[in-house]
Amino acid sequence: MSEQFSRLTNATVSNPAEYGPLREQGPLLRTVIDGAELPVWFVVGFDDCKEILHDSRFIRDQSKLPGAEGPSLTDEILKQVGMPREYFKYFGLLTLSDGEEHTRLRNVVARAFTARRVNALRAGLERTASDLHAALSAKGEGDLISELGYPLATASICELMGIEEADRPQLQDWIMELATYDPERFVPAVRGIVEYFKDLIARRRSEPTDDLVSVLVKPGGMDQDLLVEDVIISISLLLTNTGIAPPAYFLGQAVLSLLSHPDELARLRTRPELLAKHAVPELFRYATSVPTGGPLYAAEDFEFRGCPVKRGDPVVPSLVGVNHDPKQFSDPQRLDVARDLGPGIGHLAFGSGSHYCTGAGLAELETEIVIDTFLIQNQGMELAVEPDQLQYFDLPGKGTLLSSLPVRF
């Protein structure tokens, strides 16, 4: 008897208004999401998702399962975009690892995201945001994703990693190509990034500076047995890809959310003290920077809240779904810049547990600075098109993202 499962479009995955019927089907929904043809268990409830993210019976590395066969979801998506297999090894190193291996890799990445290093970026990012606002307002119009989100996020992550300013425009262009998921653009961009970091690693080995790559390649340094060239390239690709594209699109979505809720924007302008502690966390809950979390795999056969999960079954958390769960949030489809999300973070936009996003603090800082610069300190910016004319594009098997945010000043 063939397995029964539903199909979800990427647009549905990213639309909180369509989650009502999905919640009625139980804590886990067996489905296929367009662009990734493997059936998954889709998680839409806040408590269910948080429990799974902390449950040791779910792991990230499918290859560690006894008798594991077939491609992982990550491999399936790379195959869909025509990625040569020789490049598969550079994807998912940290997000698809578990246990001691993950802890060691995460500790390496965390060196770039200490609170001290992130806080030290504030003044520079404020200047960058102010300069970008001045340039856009002088022009009278622009796209806040390509002309604000991407350059600001690129400046942030490259400053943390120590990538020279002269190299940043090319790196930004490659990351923008990756976000298209167009094989004719995606594959050359990955090749370019890999070759760039091979060259940078060689340069830092011969002439080290005070940056992250120099620390990673330093002979006799911490975790040197772990940090072979392929691993350093994987870490660098992870940091630049996740540190540029998701924040760039989220910043556009966050601004759109406030422009679409003029009463809440007026409230925030009247009470700017709400920005950091209430409005920014609420924007991450409401707009959610990425629609779905990374896949997990059942390490054994068991029942999860009545659902028969088999060993090897992939489980995908819907971050949009859990952040709009009416059992967790009052009136979840309403943006409330004064919402109290309770102790801790209060949302799952950055995940939870051992795989909690290491760049969360940087993402929050970027959002605070952009909202303050573009919507509080400076006013008068508005959408240049009607909301129903905005364009979105598919992230295969993951949801959709806003393509551009045309505004005028």
Legacy VTK file of the C-alpha trace (Angstrom):
# vtk DataFile Version 3.0
C-alpha trace
ASCII
DATASET POLYDATA
POINTS 409 float
0.000 0.000 0.000
1.470 3.355 -1.024
2.087 6.031 1.580
-0.500 8.792 1.776
0.662 12.369 2.026
-0.494 15.847 1.077
1.341 18.416 -1.029
2.116 21.968 0.016
3.173 24.853 -2.183
5.988 27.094 -1.021
3.481 29.967 -0.917
1.316 28.049 1.576
4.334 27.288 3.756
5.030 31.034 4.075
1.430 32.182 4.602
0.277 32.103 8.260
-3.341 32.563 7.155
-3.338 29.078 5.578
-2.232 27.196 8.687
-5.671 26.717 10.250
-6.521 23.547 8.268
-2.955 22.242 8.692
-3.189 22.452 12.493
-6.350 20.357 12.433
-4.429 17.411 10.958
-2.427 16.779 14.123
0.968 17.630 15.590
2.793 16.204 12.550
1.573 16.520 8.962
2.911 14.044 6.384
3.536 16.125 3.267
5.726 16.968 0.298
6.738 20.600 -0.208
7.171 21.742 -3.808
10.810 21.660 -4.851
11.853 18.832 -2.524
10.166 15.623 -3.577
10.846 13.674 -0.373
7.899 13.260 2.027
8.493 14.929 5.396
6.761 15.307 8.734
5.819 19.001 8.891
5.585 20.546 12.375
3.352 23.596 12.836
2.745 23.766 16.619
4.973 25.803 18.947
5.174 23.280 21.796
5.539 20.345 19.378
8.382 22.063 17.539
10.229 23.077 20.700
9.997 19.542 22.056
11.346 18.064 18.815
14.240 20.539 18.739
15.272 19.342 22.206
14.537 15.602 21.673
17.682 13.470 21.239
15.686 10.963 19.179
15.843 13.480 16.326
19.261 14.118 14.763
20.569 16.394 11.995
23.043 14.091 10.236
21.111 11.505 8.237
24.327 9.672 7.339
24.765 8.676 10.992
21.622 6.525 10.901
22.330 2.780 10.703
21.563 1.571 7.183
20.759 5.094 5.972
19.846 5.085 2.308
18.838 7.707 -0.225
19.607 11.433 -0.335
19.086 13.841 2.538
16.735 16.772 2.000
19.768 19.029 1.579
21.264 16.730 -1.059
17.901 16.529 -2.814
17.664 20.318 -3.104
21.300 20.612 -4.271
20.543 17.980 -6.895
17.466 19.941 -8.023
19.595 23.042 -8.710
22.237 21.048 -10.610
25.027 21.317 -8.051
27.992 19.048 -8.938
28.427 16.409 -6.239
31.978 17.561 -5.518
30.474 20.684 -3.919
27.925 18.899 -1.713
30.534 18.648 1.073
30.495 22.417 1.580
26.813 22.545 2.581
25.248 21.782 5.923
28.442 21.091 7.853
27.245 22.801 11.038
23.483 22.622 10.566
23.633 18.893 9.756
25.959 17.771 12.542
25.215 16.404 16.016
26.752 15.752 19.400
30.408 16.479 20.105
31.150 17.229 16.440
28.439 19.886 16.371
29.566 21.362 19.687
33.133 21.776 18.463
32.055 23.296 15.142
29.570 25.604 16.842
32.217 26.806 19.275
34.431 27.706 16.308
31.638 29.699 14.624
30.640 31.344 17.907
34.048 33.039 18.060
32.799 35.431 15.398
29.579 36.262 17.253
30.540 37.136 20.825
28.436 39.896 22.365
31.533 42.090 22.498
32.271 41.701 18.788
28.632 42.226 17.773
28.195 45.298 19.997
31.385 46.765 18.562
29.670 46.867 15.166
26.877 49.214 16.263
28.479 52.559 15.462
29.708 51.398 12.059
26.353 49.889 11.131
24.551 53.050 12.200
26.793 55.040 9.856
26.227 52.530 7.053
22.443 52.651 7.516
22.494 56.460 7.610
24.589 56.615 4.432
22.282 54.153 2.658
19.237 56.183 3.712
20.833 59.389 2.470
21.651 57.837 -0.902
18.175 56.356 -1.360
16.312 59.472 -0.232
18.436 61.649 -2.526
17.450 59.380 -5.402
13.818 59.535 -4.278
13.158 55.816 -4.658
14.800 52.416 -4.403
14.566 48.746 -3.512
15.136 48.155 0.193
16.263 44.560 -0.302
18.993 45.039 -2.912
19.931 48.605 -1.907
19.632 48.347 1.887
19.294 44.771 3.119
22.089 43.239 1.084
24.749 45.968 1.532
24.044 46.349 5.269
24.107 42.593 5.951
27.230 42.204 3.797
28.999 44.945 5.736
28.010 43.293 9.039
29.185 39.756 8.379
32.282 40.750 6.398
33.397 43.069 9.196
33.035 40.226 11.705
34.963 37.840 9.466
37.620 40.368 8.467
36.908 40.317 4.729
38.424 43.354 3.004
36.069 46.043 1.715
37.378 45.591 -1.827
36.180 41.961 -1.849
32.719 42.590 -0.415
30.793 43.649 -3.558
31.801 40.463 -5.398
30.910 38.297 -2.396
27.543 40.057 -2.115
26.858 39.440 -5.808
27.601 35.718 -5.412
25.277 35.438 -2.419
22.524 37.214 -4.370
22.998 34.656 -7.145
22.685 31.801 -4.640
19.341 33.164 -3.470
17.843 32.753 -6.950
18.130 28.930 -6.879
18.529 29.226 -10.661
21.025 26.479 -11.660
22.635 28.740 -14.270
23.394 31.278 -11.546
23.541 29.193 -8.365
26.274 26.773 -9.466
28.763 29.390 -10.803
28.222 31.443 -7.631
29.112 28.488 -5.401
32.217 27.829 -7.493
33.206 31.471 -7.169
32.745 31.510 -3.390
34.679 28.267 -2.893
37.598 29.453 -5.023
37.592 32.836 -3.282
37.901 31.245 0.157
40.578 28.820 -1.047
42.590 31.852 -2.124
41.818 33.758 1.102
42.910 30.767 3.206
46.202 30.603 1.307
46.755 34.350 1.794
45.989 34.197 5.528
48.347 31.258 5.984
51.225 33.243 4.475
50.227 36.649 5.891
47.862 36.275 8.894
45.851 39.249 10.132
43.469 39.772 13.053
40.433 38.091 11.492
38.417 34.890 11.813
39.993 33.076 8.850
43.484 33.767 10.233
42.425 32.282 13.567
41.012 29.188 11.870
44.157 28.504 9.824
46.673 29.312 12.571
49.056 26.333 13.031
48.619 24.690 16.400
45.508 26.692 17.126
42.443 25.468 18.953
40.562 22.652 17.171
43.261 22.510 14.497
42.648 18.781 13.983
39.075 19.649 12.977
39.844 22.623 10.765
41.037 21.160 7.485
40.608 23.354 4.399
37.226 21.906 3.375
35.835 22.593 6.852
37.116 26.190 6.880
35.542 26.744 3.452
32.258 25.238 4.700
32.258 27.501 7.766
33.036 30.554 5.625
30.295 29.689 3.119
27.825 29.133 5.963
28.639 32.451 7.635
28.495 34.525 4.460
25.406 32.817 3.033
23.306 32.828 6.222
24.768 36.156 7.335
23.809 38.003 4.148
20.772 36.585 2.330
18.318 35.817 5.190
18.938 39.155 6.965
18.664 41.067 3.674
15.231 39.619 2.927
14.080 39.823 6.529
14.953 43.514 6.800
12.743 44.157 3.787
9.941 42.072 5.290
10.270 43.825 8.657
9.984 47.267 7.066
7.035 46.064 4.975
5.304 44.745 8.102
5.458 48.174 9.742
4.509 50.089 6.590
1.511 47.747 6.283
0.466 48.507 9.871
0.499 52.328 10.058
-1.132 52.394 13.514
1.626 50.211 14.945
4.290 52.259 13.172
2.809 55.469 14.627
2.787 53.814 18.061
6.467 52.898 17.713
7.369 56.422 16.623
5.580 57.783 19.670
7.249 55.236 21.965
10.676 54.449 20.437
11.740 52.832 23.703
9.688 49.815 22.574
12.021 49.149 19.657
14.780 46.902 21.006
12.951 44.938 23.700
9.499 44.551 22.159
9.186 45.600 18.508
12.286 43.778 17.210
11.394 40.404 18.826
7.798 40.861 17.639
8.970 41.506 14.074
10.995 38.280 14.138
7.925 36.431 15.413
5.524 38.074 12.991
7.670 38.204 9.823
9.973 35.212 10.642
13.317 35.505 8.869
13.245 32.030 7.267
9.990 30.089 6.685
11.257 26.648 7.759
14.021 25.298 9.970
16.631 22.750 8.994
15.456 19.123 8.711
15.838 16.609 11.518
15.739 12.823 11.147
14.192 10.233 13.462
16.979 8.065 14.889
14.560 5.236 15.731
10.957 4.094 15.300
8.637 5.660 17.874
5.378 7.538 18.307
5.518 11.290 18.701
2.249 12.469 20.230
0.386 9.674 18.495
2.154 9.955 15.126
4.093 6.841 13.992
7.537 8.177 13.105
9.901 5.708 11.412
13.678 5.725 11.645
15.083 8.003 8.947
11.887 10.026 8.521
12.731 13.722 7.971
10.972 16.258 10.185
10.769 19.915 9.081
9.793 22.652 11.564
7.571 25.374 10.123
8.938 28.503 11.776
6.096 30.522 10.232
3.573 28.082 11.648
4.988 27.879 15.162
5.411 31.650 15.431
1.729 32.090 14.557
0.391 29.305 16.770
-2.792 30.596 18.464
-2.148 28.248 21.408
1.063 30.154 22.129
0.310 33.712 21.012
-2.834 35.790 21.487
-4.167 36.975 18.113
-0.981 35.757 16.378
-1.724 37.305 12.982
-1.758 40.782 14.523
1.473 42.788 14.655
1.831 44.310 18.127
5.002 46.380 18.662
4.427 46.315 22.430
3.777 42.566 22.641
5.396 40.903 25.638
6.727 37.544 24.432
7.547 36.427 27.953
10.864 35.212 29.374
13.744 34.374 27.060
13.432 34.972 23.343
9.731 34.115 23.201
9.694 33.010 19.544
11.335 30.288 17.470
12.532 32.318 14.476
16.112 31.447 15.496
15.317 27.849 16.435
15.950 26.462 19.919
18.332 24.165 21.723
21.825 23.261 20.580
21.170 24.516 17.035
19.954 27.960 18.117
21.173 30.501 15.552
24.602 31.843 16.502
23.932 35.044 14.549
20.721 35.952 16.394
22.285 38.894 18.241
23.662 40.358 15.021
20.300 39.953 13.250
18.533 41.757 16.108
21.073 44.600 16.021
20.714 45.022 12.245
16.912 45.114 12.531
16.965 47.655 15.358
19.288 49.974 13.422
17.333 49.744 10.145
13.933 50.381 11.761
15.354 53.272 13.782
17.105 54.878 10.791
14.483 54.362 8.085
11.203 54.583 10.014
11.749 56.418 13.304
14.519 59.003 12.854
13.448 59.614 9.260
9.818 59.574 8.162
7.961 59.906 4.878
9.117 56.707 3.178
6.249 54.723 1.659
5.630 51.756 -0.611
6.041 52.584 -4.289
3.574 49.878 -5.380
0.337 48.468 -4.055
0.866 45.573 -1.594
-0.765 43.096 -3.992
1.816 44.029 -6.653
4.780 42.872 -4.554
6.627 39.879 -6.005
7.785 36.764 -4.158
10.008 33.868 -5.217
10.189 30.236 -4.152
12.836 28.717 -1.936
12.432 25.134 -3.197
11.053 22.971 -0.416
11.322 25.799 2.108
8.784 28.557 1.413
8.887 31.938 -0.323
10.703 35.243 0.110
9.927 38.807 -0.918
11.832 39.540 -4.151
12.087 43.301 -3.741
10.582 46.143 -1.734
10.132 49.228 -3.953
9.795 52.417 -1.885
9.744 56.155 -2.505
10.805 59.047 -0.311
LINES 1 410
409 0 1 2 3 4 5 6 7 8 9 10 11 12 13 14 15 16 17 18 19 20 21 22 23 24 25 26 27 28 29 30 31 32 33 34 35 36 37 38 39 40 41 42 43 44 45 46 47 48 49 50 51 52 53 54 55 56 57 58 59 60 61 62 63 64 65 66 67 68 69 70 71 72 73 74 75 76 77 78 79 80 81 82 83 84 85 86 87 88 89 90 91 92 93 94 95 96 97 98 99 100 101 102 103 104 105 106 107 108 109 110 111 112 113 114 115 116 117 118 119 120 121 122 123 124 125 126 127 128 129 130 131 132 133 134 135 136 137 138 139 140 141 142 143 144 145 146 147 148 149 150 151 152 153 154 155 156 157 158 159 160 161 162 163 164 165 166 167 168 169 170 171 172 173 174 175 176 177 178 179 180 181 182 183 184 185 186 187 188 189 190 191 192 193 194 195 196 197 198 199 200 201 202 203 204 205 206 207 208 209 210 211 212 213 214 215 216 217 218 219 220 221 222 223 224 225 226 227 228 229 230 231 232 233 234 235 236 237 238 239 240 241 242 243 244 245 246 247 248 249 250 251 252 253 254 255 256 257 258 259 260 261 262 263 264 265 266 267 268 269 270 271 272 273 274 275 276 277 278 279 280 281 282 283 284 285 286 287 288 289 290 291 292 293 294 295 296 297 298 299 300 301 302 303 304 305 306 307 308 309 310 311 312 313 314 315 316 317 318 319 320 321 322 323 324 325 326 327 328 329 330 331 332 333 334 335 336 337 338 339 340 341 342 343 344 345 346 347 348 349 350 351 352 353 354 355 356 357 358 359 360 361 362 363 364 365 366 367 368 369 370 371 372 373 374 375 376 377 378 379 380 381 382 383 384 385 386 387 388 389 390 391 392 393 394 395 396 397 398 399 400 401 402 403 404 405 406 407 408
